[in-house]
């Protein structure tokens, strides 16, 4: 009996060790794949207008002494900078101090944080789905979403916001079975609040709604509340000190910046967020919509509740406020990626005699024609705005996209689940070809 018990324990420990190695390799592979995609050719194009503002604030932080507290209360042109908290600007200033001021060091901190968000999304998937397959699918969708690629490469706040948003969600779902993660919830909200103040408030609202629906006992737990408040203390302290220093102008600048119409503040239903998602989320949007429908059908499960609350709250907020700030929509993409991962996992597990939704095949087939039309337009010198003098890598990118979507549609029509692997690999290679070109910013914009 003792020998059998010893052999069983040894086998179990070996299995656990193998699982740990698989998890480590999965996360490391996702991180390095993301870092490569987000960091190649970062310095070969000049900074955009928004990036120049971030860079100037970071330069003033880097040039000031530590005792001046410029890193805590930043300035722009020697005037108090109230629009954004200082965390991302401070990281860029640190990069300036270590490697000098240029386009590459300006964009690198955001790219690194965006790369970290990919294995974090995989970890979140492992928490809510438990199974590895939907988690990997979700991370691959997230990595190859156009808005994630765009904001992961630019010196803006969105890469950091995505990273800290997903980190907060990981801590929220883990705190349901281990209250010690409540401190991590507060830390995640603090990092969000010190990157983009309004997002800390929105993600906190999402967390409260989700927990009230899924695990209401946590909201009445003193340990959970104290842990979250302790973790969130840095952001709360910074915002309180700024309010005491600057009063109402700080509140208007910090929390009104992201939700402001061109002629002032406005509240009313806006279709712009939906149009932006429709414009920039292909081909993953068709799977995300299917996944959200699946979540509604299985809304008694925790993963479905999280996705419905996460996507619903964000979409309602950005639609209610008449904003044309595209970055306000970016935090919804992790939820859409998780929904798409759930849909693809459900599709990959289907019997051979079942067909995939016909709409998937039709959409991918139509998408395959778009890059061809664009290439024909270039060949016949059709005016496509600023798409002039595109180099050969950009043409390879469009050809790769067209081939990826066409082959995926053909495999889908043949009921082969290999379309999933082809779609992931083709999308990644296509984006890699694009960012290696000298016109990646034109296409991403």
N, C-alpha and C positions, 0 to 999 in steps of 0.2 A: 504493500500500500504506500509505503514511504517513497519507494522508487517511482511508482506511478505518479504520486503527487509532485515529486521533484521534477520528473520529466515534463509533466503538464505545466508547471510553473516556468520551467526553462523555455518551453515552446511558446508560452504566452509572452514572456519577456522578449523573446526573439521577434515575435510578431509586432509587439509594440515598438521595438527599435526600428524595424523595417518601415512601419507606418510613419514614425518620426522622420526618417530619412526621406521618404516619399514626399511628406509635407514640406520639409526643408527645401528639397530640390524643386518642388513645384513653385514655391514662393520665390526662391532665388532665380529660377528661370523667368518667371513673370517680371521680376524687378529688372533684370538685366535686359530683357527684351524691351521693356518700357524705357529704360534709361538710354538704350541705343537709339530708339525712335525719337525720343524727346530731346536728345543732346547733340545729334549730328548736325553740323552746319549752323549752329546757333549764332555764330558771330559773323556770318557772311553777308548779312543784310542790315541796314541801318534800323535804329529804333523807331517805332511808330510814335504817334503823338502821346498816347496814354503811357507808353513805356518811358518816354522822355521825362514825364512828370515824376514817375516812380524813381527814375535814375537820378534826377536832380535832388529829390528829397534824400535819397541814399547818399549822394555825394556830400550833402551838407551834414549828414550824421557822421560820415567817415572823417570829414575834415575838422569836426569839433572835438574838443577834449571830453573825456569821460565825465568829468565833474560838471560839465555844462548841462547834463541830462538831456542833450539833444536827441539821444537814442530813445528816450522815454517820451519826450514832447517835441516831435520833429517840426521842422520849419520848411517853407518853400519860398525861395527868394527872401530869406531872413524874416518872413512873416509866419505866424503860427499856422501849421498845416492841420486843419480840422477835419478834412474829408475822410481820412482813413487812419486806422490805428497803425502803430509803428513796427509790428513784428516783421513783416515781409521786407520793408524798407531797411530794417536793421540787419536782416540776413544778407541783403545785397550789399549793404555798407561793409559788413564783415568780409564778403568776397572781394570788395574793392581793396580793403586793407591787406588782404593776403596775396591777391594776384593782379591788382591794378584795375583801373576803370576802363571798361570796353564793353562791346555788345555781348560778348560771351559771358563775362562775369555778371553782367546785369541779368541775363536770362537763366543762368545756371541754377540758382537757388530754387526758383519756381519749377524748373524742369526736374530737379531732384525730388522735390516734394510730390510733384505729379507722378513720377515714377514710383514713389513709395505708396501712392494711393492704389496702385494696381494689385500688389499682393495683399494690401489691406482689404480690398473688395473681395478677393478670394477668401480671406479669413472670415469676412462677414457672411459670405455664401456658405462656408462650412458650418457656421453657427446656426443659420436659419434653415438651410436645406439638409444639413448633416452629410449628405452624399457628396462625393468629390466631383462627379460629372457636371451637375448644374453649376457648381462653384467655378470650375474651370471655364465652362462656357460663358458665364457671366463676366469673368475677368477678361477673357479674350474679346468679347463684345465691347466692353468698356475701353480696352486698350486701343481698339480700332474705330472708335466713334470719332467722327470729324471734329466736333467741338472739343473733345478731350485732347485730341492731337493738337488742335490749334492753341488752346489755352495752356496746354502743358509746355508749349515751346515759347510762349511770349512772357515778357517780364511784367506780368500783371498779377493780381491777387488770386485769380481763379484756381491756379494749380494748388496753392496752399489751402484755399477754401475746400476744394474737393478732398484733399488729403485729410484735413482735420474733421471734415464732415463725416467721412467714412470711419475714421478713428472713433469718433463719438458714437456712431451707430454700433460699432463692434463692442464698445464698452457697455452700451445700453442692453444689448441682447445677452451679453455675458453676465451682467449684474442680476439677471433673472434667476440664475443658479448659484451665484457667488456675489454676495453683497460688497465684497472688497472692491469690485470693479466700479462701484458708485463713485469712488474718487477719480477713476479714469474718465467717467462721464463728465465730471466737473472740469477736469484738465482739458478734455477735448473741447468743451464749450468755451473754456478760457482761451485756448489757442484760436478758435474761430472768432471770438470776440475781439482778440488782439490783431486779427487779420482783416476782418470785415465785420464791423459791429452788428449790423442788422442780421447777418446770417447766424450769429450766435443766438439771437432772439428767436429766429424762425426755427432753427434746429431744436432748440429747447421746447418750443411749442409742439413740434412733431413728436419729440420724445414723450412729453406729457400725455398727448393724445393716444399714442401707441400703448404706453404703459397702462393708461386708464382703461383701455379696451382689452388688452391682453393680460396684464399682470397688475391689477389694481392694488394688490397688497403691498407692492413696493412703494407706492406713493404715501402710504401710511407708516412706512418704516422710518423711524428716526435715524437709524444708521445710514440708510440710503440718502436721506435728505442732508444730513450733516456731511457725508462724504462728498456729495455733489456740490454743496456750498463751499467746502474747503478747497476743492479742485477749481471751482470757478472764482475764487477770491481774487486772483491777480487781475482778471478782466474787469470784475466789478469795481475793484479799487481804482484801476486806471480810468475807467469811464466816470466814476464819481469825482476823481480829482480834476479831470478835464471839464466836467460840468461846473465845479466850484470855481475854476479859473476863468471860463469863457461863457458860462450860462447858456441861454437859449440859442445863440449862434452855433454853438457846438452841436446841440441836438439836431438843429435843422441841417447842418452840413453833414453830420455823421449818418443820420438815419433817413434823411430825405434824398441823399445823393443817388441811390439806386432806384428810387421810385419817383421819378420826376418827369413830367411831360415837357415837351419842348417849350410850352408857354407857361410853365409853372407846375404846381402840384395839381393832380387830378385823380379822382376816384371814379371808376366806371369800367364796365366790361370791355376788355380789349382782346382782339383776336391776334395781336402781334406775337405773343408767346407761342401760340399754337402754330402759326405760320412759320416761325423760326425753327421749331422742332421738326415740322414737316419738311422744311428746306434742307436741314443739315443732318438728319439722323438715318439716312438710307445707307444700306439696306436693312439695318437692324430694327427699324421702326416697325416693320411688319411682324417681326417676332415679338417685339416688346408689347405691341397691342394684343397679340394672342396671349402672351403671358399675363397681362393685366386682366384679361377676361377669365383666364384660368384662376387667377388669384381671387377674383370675385366669386367664382363658383366654389372655391375652397376657402372662403373667408373665415372659417372657424380655426384655421391653422395660423400659427404665429407668423410664418414667413409671408402669408398672404395679407395679414393685417398690417405688417410693416410696410410692404410695398404699396398698398392702397392708401395708407395714411401719408407716407412719404411723398408719393407722386401727387396725391390729391391736394394736400396742403400747399405744396410749392406751386402747383399749377393754378390753384385758386388765388394765391397771393399775387403772383405776377400777372394774372389776368384781371384781377380786380383793380390794381393800380395801373393806370395808363402809362406804362413805362416803355421806352424803346431802348433801354439799356440791355444789350444782349447778354451780358454777364449775369444778370439776375436770373436767367433761365438755366444757367450751367449746372447748378446743384441738383437738378432733377435727373441728370443723365445716369448717375449710379443706380438710381431706382429703376430706370428703364433698362439698363444693362442686366440687372438682376431678374427683371421680368422676362427679358429675352432669353436669358440663360435657362430659366424654368421652362420656357416654351420649347427650346431646342432639346433639353433633356427629356421632356415628355415625348417629343417627336422621335428622338433616337431610340426610345424604348418601345416603339410601335412594332407590331408584328409585320412580317413582310407583305402580307396580303392587304394591308391597309395603305391608302394613298395619303400623301400630304395635302394640305389645303391648296386648291387650285390657284387661289389668289397669290400664294407665295411664288409659284412658277411663273405666273403672268407678270408680276411685278419685277422679278429678277430678269426676265426676258426683255422687258421694256427698258430696264435700267442699262442692260448691256448695249443698247443702241445709243445711249446718250454720249459716251466718250467717242464713238465713231462719228456722230454728227459734229461734235466739236473739232475732231481732227480734220474732217472734210472742210469745215469752215476755215481752219487755219491754212489748209492747202490751197483753197481758192481765194485766200486773202480776204475773207469776210471779217468785218470789223466786230471784234468781241471786246470792245472797251480797252482795258489795260492789258489784255493778254497778247501783247506784241513781243516778237522776238523770243518766243518760248524755246528753250533748248531741248536737245534730244531726250534727256532724262524725263522731262515733263511729258513728251509724247509716249515714252515707254510706260510712264505711270498711267496714262489714259488707256493705252493698249492693255496693260495688265488688269486694270479695273474691268474693262469690257470682257476680256477673256475669263476672268474670275466669275463674273456674274453669268455669263453665257454657259460655262461648264457647270456651274452650280445649278442653274435652271434645268439643264439636260439631265444631270444626275437625279435631281428631285423628281423630274418627270418619269425617270426609270425606277423610282421608289428606293433609291440607294441612299443610305444615311451618310455615305462618303461626302455628300454635298457640304456637310458641316465642316469637315476638315479642309476641303478645298476653299470654302468661303473664308474661313479664318486665315489660312495661310496666304491666300491671294490678296486679301485686304491688307495684311501686314506688309507683304512685299511691295504692294502698290504704294502704301504710305512711305515706305522706306525709300523707294525710287523717287518719290516726290520731294522728300526733305533733303535728298542728296543733290537735287537740282538747285539752280540759282533763282528759281521763281516760286519757291514753296510758300512764301507769304501771300503772293497774289492768289494762289489757288485756295489756301486755307481761309483767306478773307472772303 
